């Protein structure tokens, strides 16, 4: 592809294009690393929620059994 620009304008545009490409690649790498870190932060969330739910169900059953025992 040929450019209509010549001389200093062509060199300046080439420098700008290179700088923008490098910046884009750098920011994409930072974003990808941050996304991986964010995903990894939630790794144990599902297991933690299951355990918390089981503890809550156990507590509810224990509490209900005590209240029902008062009525017997």
CHARMM internal coordinates of N, CA and C (Angstrom, degrees):
IC EDIT
DIST 1 N 1 CA 1.4451
DIST 1 CA 1 C 1.5327
ANGL 1 N 1 CA 1 C 107.02
DIST 1 C 2 N 1.2967
ANGL 1 CA 1 C 2 N 116.57
DIHE 1 N 1 CA 1 C 2 N 132.88
DIST 2 N 2 CA 1.4501
ANGL 1 C 2 N 2 CA 120.78
DIHE 1 CA 1 C 2 N 2 CA 178.59
DIST 2 CA 2 C 1.5165
ANGL 2 N 2 CA 2 C 110.23
DIHE 1 C 2 N 2 CA 2 C -101.50
DIST 2 C 3 N 1.3123
ANGL 2 CA 2 C 3 N 114.13
DIHE 2 N 2 CA 2 C 3 N 145.81
DIST 3 N 3 CA 1.4522
ANGL 2 C 3 N 3 CA 120.27
DIHE 2 CA 2 C 3 N 3 CA -178.94
DIST 3 CA 3 C 1.5258
ANGL 3 N 3 CA 3 C 109.49
DIHE 2 C 3 N 3 CA 3 C -100.37
DIST 3 C 4 N 1.3052
ANGL 3 CA 3 C 4 N 116.02
DIHE 3 N 3 CA 3 C 4 N 146.75
DIST 4 N 4 CA 1.4646
ANGL 3 C 4 N 4 CA 120.47
DIHE 3 CA 3 C 4 N 4 CA 176.75
DIST 4 CA 4 C 1.5232
ANGL 4 N 4 CA 4 C 110.02
DIHE 3 C 4 N 4 CA 4 C -78.58
DIST 4 C 5 N 1.3196
ANGL 4 CA 4 C 5 N 116.13
DIHE 4 N 4 CA 4 C 5 N -12.68
DIST 5 N 5 CA 1.4612
ANGL 4 C 5 N 5 CA 119.74
DIHE 4 CA 4 C 5 N 5 CA -178.70
DIST 5 CA 5 C 1.5298
ANGL 5 N 5 CA 5 C 109.74
DIHE 4 C 5 N 5 CA 5 C -85.75
DIST 5 C 6 N 1.2904
ANGL 5 CA 5 C 6 N 114.95
DIHE 5 N 5 CA 5 C 6 N 148.05
DIST 6 N 6 CA 1.4650
ANGL 5 C 6 N 6 CA 120.27
DIHE 5 CA 5 C 6 N 6 CA 177.92
DIST 6 CA 6 C 1.5238
ANGL 6 N 6 CA 6 C 108.75
DIHE 5 C 6 N 6 CA 6 C -138.15
DIST 6 C 7 N 1.2863
ANGL 6 CA 6 C 7 N 115.44
DIHE 6 N 6 CA 6 C 7 N 163.73
DIST 7 N 7 CA 1.4579
ANGL 6 C 7 N 7 CA 121.71
DIHE 6 CA 6 C 7 N 7 CA 173.34
DIST 7 CA 7 C 1.5165
ANGL 7 N 7 CA 7 C 113.34
DIHE 6 C 7 N 7 CA 7 C 65.67
DIST 7 C 8 N 1.3435
ANGL 7 CA 7 C 8 N 115.32
DIHE 7 N 7 CA 7 C 8 N -135.27
DIST 8 N 8 CA 1.4652
ANGL 7 C 8 N 8 CA 122.17
DIHE 7 CA 7 C 8 N 8 CA -176.21
DIST 8 CA 8 C 1.5221
ANGL 8 N 8 CA 8 C 111.95
DIHE 7 C 8 N 8 CA 8 C -63.40
DIST 8 C 9 N 1.3185
ANGL 8 CA 8 C 9 N 116.93
DIHE 8 N 8 CA 8 C 9 N -37.07
DIST 9 N 9 CA 1.4631
ANGL 8 C 9 N 9 CA 119.98
DIHE 8 CA 8 C 9 N 9 CA -179.77
DIST 9 CA 9 C 1.5283
ANGL 9 N 9 CA 9 C 110.42
DIHE 8 C 9 N 9 CA 9 C -62.91
DIST 9 C 10 N 1.3095
ANGL 9 CA 9 C 10 N 117.71
DIHE 9 N 9 CA 9 C 10 N -42.47
DIST 10 N 10 CA 1.4599
ANGL 9 C 10 N 10 CA 121.62
DIHE 9 CA 9 C 10 N 10 CA -179.93
DIST 10 CA 10 C 1.5283
ANGL 10 N 10 CA 10 C 110.55
DIHE 9 C 10 N 10 CA 10 C -65.51
DIST 10 C 11 N 1.3334
ANGL 10 CA 10 C 11 N 116.43
DIHE 10 N 10 CA 10 C 11 N -42.48
DIST 11 N 11 CA 1.4687
ANGL 10 C 11 N 11 CA 119.54
DIHE 10 CA 10 C 11 N 11 CA 179.59
DIST 11 CA 11 C 1.5232
ANGL 11 N 11 CA 11 C 110.74
DIHE 10 C 11 N 11 CA 11 C -66.37
DIST 11 C 12 N 1.3196
ANGL 11 CA 11 C 12 N 116.98
DIHE 11 N 11 CA 11 C 12 N -41.88
DIST 12 N 12 CA 1.4737
ANGL 11 C 12 N 12 CA 120.53
DIHE 11 CA 11 C 12 N 12 CA 178.90
DIST 12 CA 12 C 1.5245
ANGL 12 N 12 CA 12 C 110.60
DIHE 11 C 12 N 12 CA 12 C -63.49
DIST 12 C 13 N 1.3233
ANGL 12 CA 12 C 13 N 117.12
DIHE 12 N 12 CA 12 C 13 N -42.85
DIST 13 N 13 CA 1.4534
ANGL 12 C 13 N 13 CA 120.56
DIHE 12 CA 12 C 13 N 13 CA 178.99
DIST 13 CA 13 C 1.5219
ANGL 13 N 13 CA 13 C 110.75
DIHE 12 C 13 N 13 CA 13 C -64.33
DIST 13 C 14 N 1.3290
ANGL 13 CA 13 C 14 N 117.52
DIHE 13 N 13 CA 13 C 14 N -41.36
DIST 14 N 14 CA 1.4631
ANGL 13 C 14 N 14 CA 121.22
DIHE 13 CA 13 C 14 N 14 CA 179.28
DIST 14 CA 14 C 1.5261
ANGL 14 N 14 CA 14 C 110.22
DIHE 13 C 14 N 14 CA 14 C -63.32
DIST 14 C 15 N 1.3393
ANGL 14 CA 14 C 15 N 116.80
DIHE 14 N 14 CA 14 C 15 N -41.26
DIST 15 N 15 CA 1.4646
ANGL 14 C 15 N 15 CA 120.87
DIHE 14 CA 14 C 15 N 15 CA 178.33
DIST 15 CA 15 C 1.5383
ANGL 15 N 15 CA 15 C 110.58
DIHE 14 C 15 N 15 CA 15 C -64.08
DIST 15 C 16 N 1.3364
ANGL 15 CA 15 C 16 N 116.07
DIHE 15 N 15 CA 15 C 16 N -44.69
DIST 16 N 16 CA 1.4614
ANGL 15 C 16 N 16 CA 120.93
DIHE 15 CA 15 C 16 N 16 CA 178.73
DIST 16 CA 16 C 1.5230
ANGL 16 N 16 CA 16 C 111.04
DIHE 15 C 16 N 16 CA 16 C -62.13
DIST 16 C 17 N 1.3204
ANGL 16 CA 16 C 17 N 116.32
DIHE 16 N 16 CA 16 C 17 N -44.24
DIST 17 N 17 CA 1.4673
ANGL 16 C 17 N 17 CA 120.66
DIHE 16 CA 16 C 17 N 17 CA 179.81
DIST 17 CA 17 C 1.5249
ANGL 17 N 17 CA 17 C 111.05
DIHE 16 C 17 N 17 CA 17 C -61.88
DIST 17 C 18 N 1.3202
ANGL 17 CA 17 C 18 N 117.22
DIHE 17 N 17 CA 17 C 18 N -41.94
DIST 18 N 18 CA 1.4641
ANGL 17 C 18 N 18 CA 121.62
DIHE 17 CA 17 C 18 N 18 CA 178.65
DIST 18 CA 18 C 1.5218
ANGL 18 N 18 CA 18 C 110.68
DIHE 17 C 18 N 18 CA 18 C -64.63
DIST 18 C 19 N 1.3196
ANGL 18 CA 18 C 19 N 116.67
DIHE 18 N 18 CA 18 C 19 N -44.92
DIST 19 N 19 CA 1.4709
ANGL 18 C 19 N 19 CA 121.32
DIHE 18 CA 18 C 19 N 19 CA 179.56
DIST 19 CA 19 C 1.5159
ANGL 19 N 19 CA 19 C 111.16
DIHE 18 C 19 N 19 CA 19 C -61.62
DIST 19 C 20 N 1.3187
ANGL 19 CA 19 C 20 N 116.78
DIHE 19 N 19 CA 19 C 20 N -44.41
DIST 20 N 20 CA 1.4696
ANGL 19 C 20 N 20 CA 120.04
DIHE 19 CA 19 C 20 N 20 CA 179.10
DIST 20 CA 20 C 1.5277
ANGL 20 N 20 CA 20 C 111.74
DIHE 19 C 20 N 20 CA 20 C -64.71
DIST 20 C 21 N 1.3154
ANGL 20 CA 20 C 21 N 117.14
DIHE 20 N 20 CA 20 C 21 N -40.36
DIST 21 N 21 CA 1.4724
ANGL 20 C 21 N 21 CA 120.72
DIHE 20 CA 20 C 21 N 21 CA 178.57
DIST 21 CA 21 C 1.5278
ANGL 21 N 21 CA 21 C 111.17
DIHE 20 C 21 N 21 CA 21 C -63.56
DIST 21 C 22 N 1.3332
ANGL 21 CA 21 C 22 N 116.43
DIHE 21 N 21 CA 21 C 22 N -44.16
DIST 22 N 22 CA 1.4690
ANGL 21 C 22 N 22 CA 119.96
DIHE 21 CA 21 C 22 N 22 CA 178.59
DIST 22 CA 22 C 1.5239
ANGL 22 N 22 CA 22 C 110.95
DIHE 21 C 22 N 22 CA 22 C -64.08
DIST 22 C 23 N 1.3352
ANGL 22 CA 22 C 23 N 116.64
DIHE 22 N 22 CA 22 C 23 N -41.97
DIST 23 N 23 CA 1.4633
ANGL 22 C 23 N 23 CA 120.29
DIHE 22 CA 22 C 23 N 23 CA 178.79
DIST 23 CA 23 C 1.5162
ANGL 23 N 23 CA 23 C 111.53
DIHE 22 C 23 N 23 CA 23 C -63.03
DIST 23 C 24 N 1.3219
ANGL 23 CA 23 C 24 N 116.39
DIHE 23 N 23 CA 23 C 24 N -41.68
DIST 24 N 24 CA 1.4678
ANGL 23 C 24 N 24 CA 120.89
DIHE 23 CA 23 C 24 N 24 CA 179.46
DIST 24 CA 24 C 1.5266
ANGL 24 N 24 CA 24 C 110.37
DIHE 23 C 24 N 24 CA 24 C -62.77
DIST 24 C 25 N 1.3123
ANGL 24 CA 24 C 25 N 117.16
DIHE 24 N 24 CA 24 C 25 N -45.36
DIST 25 N 25 CA 1.4679
ANGL 24 C 25 N 25 CA 121.02
DIHE 24 CA 24 C 25 N 25 CA 179.82
DIST 25 CA 25 C 1.5247
ANGL 25 N 25 CA 25 C 110.94
DIHE 24 C 25 N 25 CA 25 C -63.29
DIST 25 C 26 N 1.3273
ANGL 25 CA 25 C 26 N 116.59
DIHE 25 N 25 CA 25 C 26 N -41.12
DIST 26 N 26 CA 1.4656
ANGL 25 C 26 N 26 CA 120.52
DIHE 25 CA 25 C 26 N 26 CA 179.54
DIST 26 CA 26 C 1.5201
ANGL 26 N 26 CA 26 C 110.94
DIHE 25 C 26 N 26 CA 26 C -63.38
DIST 26 C 27 N 1.3184
ANGL 26 CA 26 C 27 N 116.51
DIHE 26 N 26 CA 26 C 27 N -46.08
DIST 27 N 27 CA 1.4663
ANGL 26 C 27 N 27 CA 119.82
DIHE 26 CA 26 C 27 N 27 CA -178.93
DIST 27 CA 27 C 1.5230
ANGL 27 N 27 CA 27 C 111.97
DIHE 26 C 27 N 27 CA 27 C -68.89
DIST 27 C 28 N 1.3179
ANGL 27 CA 27 C 28 N 117.52
DIHE 27 N 27 CA 27 C 28 N -32.88
DIST 28 N 28 CA 1.4613
ANGL 27 C 28 N 28 CA 119.82
DIHE 27 CA 27 C 28 N 28 CA 176.04
DIST 28 CA 28 C 1.5224
ANGL 28 N 28 CA 28 C 110.62
DIHE 27 C 28 N 28 CA 28 C -66.17
DIST 28 C 29 N 1.3276
ANGL 28 CA 28 C 29 N 117.03
DIHE 28 N 28 CA 28 C 29 N -38.54
DIST 29 N 29 CA 1.4666
ANGL 28 C 29 N 29 CA 120.23
DIHE 28 CA 28 C 29 N 29 CA 177.83
DIST 29 CA 29 C 1.5204
ANGL 29 N 29 CA 29 C 110.86
DIHE 28 C 29 N 29 CA 29 C -65.88
DIST 29 C 30 N 1.3359
ANGL 29 CA 29 C 30 N 117.36
DIHE 29 N 29 CA 29 C 30 N -41.31
DIST 30 N 30 CA 1.4651
ANGL 29 C 30 N 30 CA 121.36
DIHE 29 CA 29 C 30 N 30 CA 177.98
DIST 30 CA 30 C 1.5231
ANGL 30 N 30 CA 30 C 109.81
DIHE 29 C 30 N 30 CA 30 C -63.90
DIST 30 C 31 N 1.3297
ANGL 30 CA 30 C 31 N 117.00
DIHE 30 N 30 CA 30 C 31 N -43.40
DIST 31 N 31 CA 1.4596
ANGL 30 C 31 N 31 CA 120.68
DIHE 30 CA 30 C 31 N 31 CA 179.57
DIST 31 CA 31 C 1.5265
ANGL 31 N 31 CA 31 C 111.04
DIHE 30 C 31 N 31 CA 31 C -62.92
DIST 31 C 32 N 1.3239
ANGL 31 CA 31 C 32 N 116.79
DIHE 31 N 31 CA 31 C 32 N -44.21
DIST 32 N 32 CA 1.4695
ANGL 31 C 32 N 32 CA 120.37
DIHE 31 CA 31 C 32 N 32 CA 179.84
DIST 32 CA 32 C 1.5278
ANGL 32 N 32 CA 32 C 110.83
DIHE 31 C 32 N 32 CA 32 C -61.66
DIST 32 C 33 N 1.3225
ANGL 32 CA 32 C 33 N 117.47
DIHE 32 N 32 CA 32 C 33 N -41.80
DIST 33 N 33 CA 1.4641
ANGL 32 C 33 N 33 CA 120.75
DIHE 32 CA 32 C 33 N 33 CA 178.76
DIST 33 CA 33 C 1.5264
ANGL 33 N 33 CA 33 C 110.81
DIHE 32 C 33 N 33 CA 33 C -65.77
DIST 33 C 34 N 1.3138
ANGL 33 CA 33 C 34 N 117.13
DIHE 33 N 33 CA 33 C 34 N -41.20
DIST 34 N 34 CA 1.4687
ANGL 33 C 34 N 34 CA 120.43
DIHE 33 CA 33 C 34 N 34 CA 178.65
DIST 34 CA 34 C 1.5189
ANGL 34 N 34 CA 34 C 111.23
DIHE 33 C 34 N 34 CA 34 C -66.25
DIST 34 C 35 N 1.3154
ANGL 34 CA 34 C 35 N 117.40
DIHE 34 N 34 CA 34 C 35 N -38.57
DIST 35 N 35 CA 1.4651
ANGL 34 C 35 N 35 CA 121.12
DIHE 34 CA 34 C 35 N 35 CA 178.34
DIST 35 CA 35 C 1.5265
ANGL 35 N 35 CA 35 C 110.60
DIHE 34 C 35 N 35 CA 35 C -64.34
DIST 35 C 36 N 1.3410
ANGL 35 CA 35 C 36 N 116.76
DIHE 35 N 35 CA 35 C 36 N -41.75
DIST 36 N 36 CA 1.4733
ANGL 35 C 36 N 36 CA 119.82
DIHE 35 CA 35 C 36 N 36 CA 177.60
DIST 36 CA 36 C 1.5256
ANGL 36 N 36 CA 36 C 110.95
DIHE 35 C 36 N 36 CA 36 C -63.76
DIST 36 C 37 N 1.3317
ANGL 36 CA 36 C 37 N 117.02
DIHE 36 N 36 CA 36 C 37 N -42.90
DIST 37 N 37 CA 1.4665
ANGL 36 C 37 N 37 CA 120.72
DIHE 36 CA 36 C 37 N 37 CA 178.83
DIST 37 CA 37 C 1.5193
ANGL 37 N 37 CA 37 C 111.30
DIHE 36 C 37 N 37 CA 37 C -62.99
DIST 37 C 38 N 1.3211
ANGL 37 CA 37 C 38 N 116.65
DIHE 37 N 37 CA 37 C 38 N -40.82
DIST 38 N 38 CA 1.4560
ANGL 37 C 38 N 38 CA 120.68
DIHE 37 CA 37 C 38 N 38 CA 177.94
DIST 38 CA 38 C 1.5147
ANGL 38 N 38 CA 38 C 112.07
DIHE 37 C 38 N 38 CA 38 C -64.54
DIST 38 C 39 N 1.3266
ANGL 38 CA 38 C 39 N 116.15
DIHE 38 N 38 CA 38 C 39 N -42.32
DIST 39 N 39 CA 1.4657
ANGL 38 C 39 N 39 CA 120.69
DIHE 38 CA 38 C 39 N 39 CA 178.45
DIST 39 CA 39 C 1.5307
ANGL 39 N 39 CA 39 C 110.17
DIHE 38 C 39 N 39 CA 39 C -63.95
DIST 39 C 40 N 1.3123
ANGL 39 CA 39 C 40 N 116.47
DIHE 39 N 39 CA 39 C 40 N -42.80
DIST 40 N 40 CA 1.4636
ANGL 39 C 40 N 40 CA 120.35
DIHE 39 CA 39 C 40 N 40 CA -178.64
DIST 40 CA 40 C 1.5205
ANGL 40 N 40 CA 40 C 112.31
DIHE 39 C 40 N 40 CA 40 C -68.18
DIST 40 C 41 N 1.3282
ANGL 40 CA 40 C 41 N 117.55
DIHE 40 N 40 CA 40 C 41 N -24.79
DIST 41 N 41 CA 1.4657
ANGL 40 C 41 N 41 CA 120.72
DIHE 40 CA 40 C 41 N 41 CA 179.75
DIST 41 CA 41 C 1.5256
ANGL 41 N 41 CA 41 C 111.47
DIHE 40 C 41 N 41 CA 41 C -66.64
DIST 41 C 42 N 1.3270
ANGL 41 CA 41 C 42 N 117.25
DIHE 41 N 41 CA 41 C 42 N -24.72
DIST 42 N 42 CA 1.4593
ANGL 41 C 42 N 42 CA 121.70
DIHE 41 CA 41 C 42 N 42 CA -178.29
DIST 42 CA 42 C 1.5268
ANGL 42 N 42 CA 42 C 112.79
DIHE 41 C 42 N 42 CA 42 C -99.08
DIST 42 C 43 N 1.3165
ANGL 42 CA 42 C 43 N 118.20
DIHE 42 N 42 CA 42 C 43 N 14.07
DIST 43 N 43 CA 1.4567
ANGL 42 C 43 N 43 CA 121.65
DIHE 42 CA 42 C 43 N 43 CA -175.70
DIST 43 CA 43 C 1.5240
ANGL 43 N 43 CA 43 C 112.07
DIHE 42 C 43 N 43 CA 43 C -58.54
DIST 43 C 44 N 1.3114
ANGL 43 CA 43 C 44 N 119.24
DIHE 43 N 43 CA 43 C 44 N -47.11
DIST 44 N 44 CA 1.4618
ANGL 43 C 44 N 44 CA 122.06
DIHE 43 CA 43 C 44 N 44 CA -176.19
DIST 44 CA 44 C 1.5150
ANGL 44 N 44 CA 44 C 113.79
DIHE 43 C 44 N 44 CA 44 C -90.39
DIST 44 C 45 N 1.3236
ANGL 44 CA 44 C 45 N 117.37
DIHE 44 N 44 CA 44 C 45 N 5.53
DIST 45 N 45 CA 1.4602
ANGL 44 C 45 N 45 CA 120.22
DIHE 44 CA 44 C 45 N 45 CA -175.61
DIST 45 CA 45 C 1.5250
ANGL 45 N 45 CA 45 C 112.29
DIHE 44 C 45 N 45 CA 45 C -62.83
DIST 45 C 46 N 1.3236
ANGL 45 CA 45 C 46 N 117.80
DIHE 45 N 45 CA 45 C 46 N -44.02
DIST 46 N 46 CA 1.4734
ANGL 45 C 46 N 46 CA 120.52
DIHE 45 CA 45 C 46 N 46 CA -177.93
DIST 46 CA 46 C 1.5265
ANGL 46 N 46 CA 46 C 110.60
DIHE 45 C 46 N 46 CA 46 C -62.69
DIST 46 C 47 N 1.3162
ANGL 46 CA 46 C 47 N 116.80
DIHE 46 N 46 CA 46 C 47 N -45.71
DIST 47 N 47 CA 1.4646
ANGL 46 C 47 N 47 CA 120.26
DIHE 46 CA 46 C 47 N 47 CA 179.87
DIST 47 CA 47 C 1.5205
ANGL 47 N 47 CA 47 C 110.18
DIHE 46 C 47 N 47 CA 47 C -64.83
DIST 47 C 48 N 1.3219
ANGL 47 CA 47 C 48 N 117.00
DIHE 47 N 47 CA 47 C 48 N -41.55
DIST 48 N 48 CA 1.4639
ANGL 47 C 48 N 48 CA 120.94
DIHE 47 CA 47 C 48 N 48 CA 178.62
DIST 48 CA 48 C 1.5199
ANGL 48 N 48 CA 48 C 112.19
DIHE 47 C 48 N 48 CA 48 C -61.74
DIST 48 C 49 N 1.3211
ANGL 48 CA 48 C 49 N 117.21
DIHE 48 N 48 CA 48 C 49 N -40.90
DIST 49 N 49 CA 1.4569
ANGL 48 C 49 N 49 CA 120.74
DIHE 48 CA 48 C 49 N 49 CA 178.51
DIST 49 CA 49 C 1.5283
ANGL 49 N 49 CA 49 C 111.63
DIHE 48 C 49 N 49 CA 49 C -66.82
DIST 49 C 50 N 1.3096
ANGL 49 CA 49 C 50 N 117.77
DIHE 49 N 49 CA 49 C 50 N -37.78
DIST 50 N 50 CA 1.4690
ANGL 49 C 50 N 50 CA 121.11
DIHE 49 CA 49 C 50 N 50 CA 177.33
DIST 50 CA 50 C 1.5172
ANGL 50 N 50 CA 50 C 110.11
DIHE 49 C 50 N 50 CA 50 C -64.09
DIST 50 C 51 N 1.3271
ANGL 50 CA 50 C 51 N 116.83
DIHE 50 N 50 CA 50 C 51 N -45.95
DIST 51 N 51 CA 1.4691
ANGL 50 C 51 N 51 CA 120.93
DIHE 50 CA 50 C 51 N 51 CA 179.64
DIST 51 CA 51 C 1.5284
ANGL 51 N 51 CA 51 C 110.39
DIHE 50 C 51 N 51 CA 51 C -62.90
DIST 51 C 52 N 1.3326
ANGL 51 CA 51 C 52 N 117.13
DIHE 51 N 51 CA 51 C 52 N -44.57
DIST 52 N 52 CA 1.4649
ANGL 51 C 52 N 52 CA 120.38
DIHE 51 CA 51 C 52 N 52 CA 179.48
DIST 52 CA 52 C 1.5275
ANGL 52 N 52 CA 52 C 110.85
DIHE 51 C 52 N 52 CA 52 C -62.84
DIST 52 C 53 N 1.3242
ANGL 52 CA 52 C 53 N 117.24
DIHE 52 N 52 CA 52 C 53 N -38.92
DIST 53 N 53 CA 1.4650
ANGL 52 C 53 N 53 CA 120.92
DIHE 52 CA 52 C 53 N 53 CA 178.57
DIST 53 CA 53 C 1.5256
ANGL 53 N 53 CA 53 C 111.27
DIHE 52 C 53 N 53 CA 53 C -65.44
DIST 53 C 54 N 1.3174
ANGL 53 CA 53 C 54 N 116.67
DIHE 53 N 53 CA 53 C 54 N -41.28
DIST 54 N 54 CA 1.4665
ANGL 53 C 54 N 54 CA 119.82
DIHE 53 CA 53 C 54 N 54 CA 179.07
DIST 54 CA 54 C 1.5243
ANGL 54 N 54 CA 54 C 111.09
DIHE 53 C 54 N 54 CA 54 C -65.55
DIST 54 C 55 N 1.3160
ANGL 54 CA 54 C 55 N 117.15
DIHE 54 N 54 CA 54 C 55 N -39.64
DIST 55 N 55 CA 1.4725
ANGL 54 C 55 N 55 CA 120.64
DIHE 54 CA 54 C 55 N 55 CA 177.17
DIST 55 CA 55 C 1.5271
ANGL 55 N 55 CA 55 C 109.75
DIHE 54 C 55 N 55 CA 55 C -63.72
DIST 55 C 56 N 1.3262
ANGL 55 CA 55 C 56 N 117.31
DIHE 55 N 55 CA 55 C 56 N -41.86
DIST 56 N 56 CA 1.4499
ANGL 55 C 56 N 56 CA 121.21
DIHE 55 CA 55 C 56 N 56 CA 179.74
DIST 56 CA 56 C 1.5353
ANGL 56 N 56 CA 56 C 111.03
DIHE 55 C 56 N 56 CA 56 C -65.54
DIST 56 C 57 N 1.3169
ANGL 56 CA 56 C 57 N 117.69
DIHE 56 N 56 CA 56 C 57 N -43.12
DIST 57 N 57 CA 1.4707
ANGL 56 C 57 N 57 CA 121.05
DIHE 56 CA 56 C 57 N 57 CA 178.37
DIST 57 CA 57 C 1.5217
ANGL 57 N 57 CA 57 C 110.15
DIHE 56 C 57 N 57 CA 57 C -63.11
DIST 57 C 58 N 1.3214
ANGL 57 CA 57 C 58 N 116.82
DIHE 57 N 57 CA 57 C 58 N -42.45
DIST 58 N 58 CA 1.4604
ANGL 57 C 58 N 58 CA 120.63
DIHE 57 CA 57 C 58 N 58 CA 178.91
DIST 58 CA 58 C 1.5323
ANGL 58 N 58 CA 58 C 110.36
DIHE 57 C 58 N 58 CA 58 C -61.76
DIST 58 C 59 N 1.3152
ANGL 58 CA 58 C 59 N 116.79
DIHE 58 N 58 CA 58 C 59 N -44.20
DIST 59 N 59 CA 1.4606
ANGL 58 C 59 N 59 CA 120.55
DIHE 58 CA 58 C 59 N 59 CA 178.58
DIST 59 CA 59 C 1.5215
ANGL 59 N 59 CA 59 C 112.20
DIHE 58 C 59 N 59 CA 59 C -63.56
DIST 59 C 60 N 1.3197
ANGL 59 CA 59 C 60 N 117.24
DIHE 59 N 59 CA 59 C 60 N -40.24
DIST 60 N 60 CA 1.4719
ANGL 59 C 60 N 60 CA 120.58
DIHE 59 CA 59 C 60 N 60 CA 178.31
DIST 60 CA 60 C 1.5260
ANGL 60 N 60 CA 60 C 110.98
DIHE 59 C 60 N 60 CA 60 C -64.91
DIST 60 C 61 N 1.3150
ANGL 60 CA 60 C 61 N 116.87
DIHE 60 N 60 CA 60 C 61 N -44.17
DIST 61 N 61 CA 1.4709
ANGL 60 C 61 N 61 CA 120.21
DIHE 60 CA 60 C 61 N 61 CA 179.45
DIST 61 CA 61 C 1.5184
ANGL 61 N 61 CA 61 C 110.38
DIHE 60 C 61 N 61 CA 61 C -63.30
DIST 61 C 62 N 1.3240
ANGL 61 CA 61 C 62 N 117.17
DIHE 61 N 61 CA 61 C 62 N -43.91
DIST 62 N 62 CA 1.4562
ANGL 61 C 62 N 62 CA 120.89
DIHE 61 CA 61 C 62 N 62 CA 179.94
DIST 62 CA 62 C 1.5333
ANGL 62 N 62 CA 62 C 110.09
DIHE 61 C 62 N 62 CA 62 C -61.95
DIST 62 C 63 N 1.3421
ANGL 62 CA 62 C 63 N 116.61
DIHE 62 N 62 CA 62 C 63 N -45.26
DIST 63 N 63 CA 1.4672
ANGL 62 C 63 N 63 CA 120.39
DIHE 62 CA 62 C 63 N 63 CA -179.98
DIST 63 CA 63 C 1.5163
ANGL 63 N 63 CA 63 C 112.32
DIHE 62 C 63 N 63 CA 63 C -64.66
DIST 63 C 64 N 1.3149
ANGL 63 CA 63 C 64 N 117.80
DIHE 63 N 63 CA 63 C 64 N -42.03
DIST 64 N 64 CA 1.4651
ANGL 63 C 64 N 64 CA 121.18
DIHE 63 CA 63 C 64 N 64 CA 178.48
DIST 64 CA 64 C 1.5240
ANGL 64 N 64 CA 64 C 111.36
DIHE 63 C 64 N 64 CA 64 C -65.33
DIST 64 C 65 N 1.3121
ANGL 64 CA 64 C 65 N 116.68
DIHE 64 N 64 CA 64 C 65 N -40.21
DIST 65 N 65 CA 1.4699
ANGL 64 C 65 N 65 CA 119.46
DIHE 64 CA 64 C 65 N 65 CA 178.61
DIST 65 CA 65 C 1.5319
ANGL 65 N 65 CA 65 C 110.77
DIHE 64 C 65 N 65 CA 65 C -61.86
DIST 65 C 66 N 1.3186
ANGL 65 CA 65 C 66 N 116.92
DIHE 65 N 65 CA 65 C 66 N -38.53
DIST 66 N 66 CA 1.4761
ANGL 65 C 66 N 66 CA 119.69
DIHE 65 CA 65 C 66 N 66 CA 178.56
DIST 66 CA 66 C 1.5267
ANGL 66 N 66 CA 66 C 111.09
DIHE 65 C 66 N 66 CA 66 C -66.43
DIST 66 C 67 N 1.3324
ANGL 66 CA 66 C 67 N 117.18
DIHE 66 N 66 CA 66 C 67 N -41.84
DIST 67 N 67 CA 1.4702
ANGL 66 C 67 N 67 CA 120.40
DIHE 66 CA 66 C 67 N 67 CA 179.26
DIST 67 CA 67 C 1.5217
ANGL 67 N 67 CA 67 C 110.47
DIHE 66 C 67 N 67 CA 67 C -67.49
DIST 67 C 68 N 1.3159
ANGL 67 CA 67 C 68 N 117.44
DIHE 67 N 67 CA 67 C 68 N -41.62
DIST 68 N 68 CA 1.4609
ANGL 67 C 68 N 68 CA 120.21
DIHE 67 CA 67 C 68 N 68 CA 179.47
DIST 68 CA 68 C 1.5390
ANGL 68 N 68 CA 68 C 110.69
DIHE 67 C 68 N 68 CA 68 C -65.67
DIST 68 C 69 N 1.3212
ANGL 68 CA 68 C 69 N 117.13
DIHE 68 N 68 CA 68 C 69 N -33.78
DIST 69 N 69 CA 1.4550
ANGL 68 C 69 N 69 CA 120.69
DIHE 68 CA 68 C 69 N 69 CA 178.57
DIST 69 CA 69 C 1.5281
ANGL 69 N 69 CA 69 C 111.00
DIHE 68 C 69 N 69 CA 69 C -65.37
DIST 69 C 70 N 1.3198
ANGL 69 CA 69 C 70 N 117.95
DIHE 69 N 69 CA 69 C 70 N -28.57
DIST 70 N 70 CA 1.4642
ANGL 69 C 70 N 70 CA 121.37
DIHE 69 CA 69 C 70 N 70 CA 178.23
DIST 70 CA 70 C 1.5258
ANGL 70 N 70 CA 70 C 111.23
DIHE 69 C 70 N 70 CA 70 C -67.36
DIST 70 C 71 N 1.3101
ANGL 70 CA 70 C 71 N 117.48
DIHE 70 N 70 CA 70 C 71 N -27.53
DIST 71 N 71 CA 1.4635
ANGL 70 C 71 N 71 CA 121.24
DIHE 70 CA 70 C 71 N 71 CA -177.99
DIST 71 CA 71 C 1.5298
ANGL 71 N 71 CA 71 C 112.81
DIHE 70 C 71 N 71 CA 71 C -86.48
DIST 71 C 72 N 1.2925
ANGL 71 CA 71 C 72 N 117.87
DIHE 71 N 71 CA 71 C 72 N -10.72
DIST 72 N 72 CA 1.4804
ANGL 71 C 72 N 72 CA 119.86
DIHE 71 CA 71 C 72 N 72 CA -177.79
DIST 72 CA 72 C 1.4774
ANGL 72 N 72 CA 72 C 111.82
DIHE 71 C 72 N 72 CA 72 C -84.58
END
COOR INIT
IC SEED 1 N 1 CA 1 C
IC BUILD
